[in-house]
C-alpha cells in the first residue's frame, strides 16, 4: 500500500487472519483507511465475488478518479496514446512500465480494454493507481490539444525510414501505439509529426505492444539521463 487510494468498502474473511502476514495487512489497512466501510464476511462469500480461484481473504471497492488532459501535461515525461488495444494483460503491463519509466500518463481510445478490469489491475501491480490516465478519448482531439501545448506527436509503425534511436525526445513528446496486428488508421498517421520503427531482426514480424512501449519509454529516459 504505497499510496492512499480512496477506498469506499473493504470486505475481509477469516482466511486473512490465519497468517501473520494477513493479520499485519489487515491491521495496516484499518489504520490507513479508518473511514472506509468494513464488512466481515465468510470465505464462501468472498469466493463468490472474487474472480480468482484462490482468493486471499480481502477485497476492496475503490473510488474512481476523474482525470483531465491538463493533468497529464502538468507532469514531466512522455504521454502515451493507446489506440484500441484489446489485451488486458498488455494494458496492465503498459501501466507498470509507464510507472517505472516515468511516463506522464496514458490516453486510451474507445474500444481499448477496460483499465478497471481485474486482469488489467493485477497486471499493473499497483501502477494503475499511480499513473494518471484518460479513457474513451477521441485521439484526434487529444492530438490537437497536445500539439497546442508544444508536444511533438510521434507514431510507432512497422515500416519507417526513421529508427527509434534517431528520434529526439528532448522536447515534450506524445507517442501513439496501435494494435499489434491492425496498427494505426491512416487518419491518425496523417495527423502526427513523424513516425519511427523499432529495429528488429529480419526474422521477427512484430513486437508485443507492451514491450514496444517499454523500449520507447526507456529510450526517452536514457536520452534525458
Buried (B, 14 or more C-beta within 10 A) or exposed (E): EEEEBEBEEBBBBEBBBEEEEBEEBBEEBEEEBEEBEBBEBEEEBBBEEBEEEEBBBBBBEBEEEEBEBEBBBEEEBBBBBBBBBBBBBBBBBBBBBBBBBBBBBBBBBEEBBEBEBEBBBBBBEBBBBBBBBBBEBEBEEBBEBBBEBEBBBBBBBEEBEEEBEEBEBEEBBBBBBBBBEEBBEEEBBEBBEEBBBBEEEEEEEEBEBBBBBBBBBBBBBEEEE
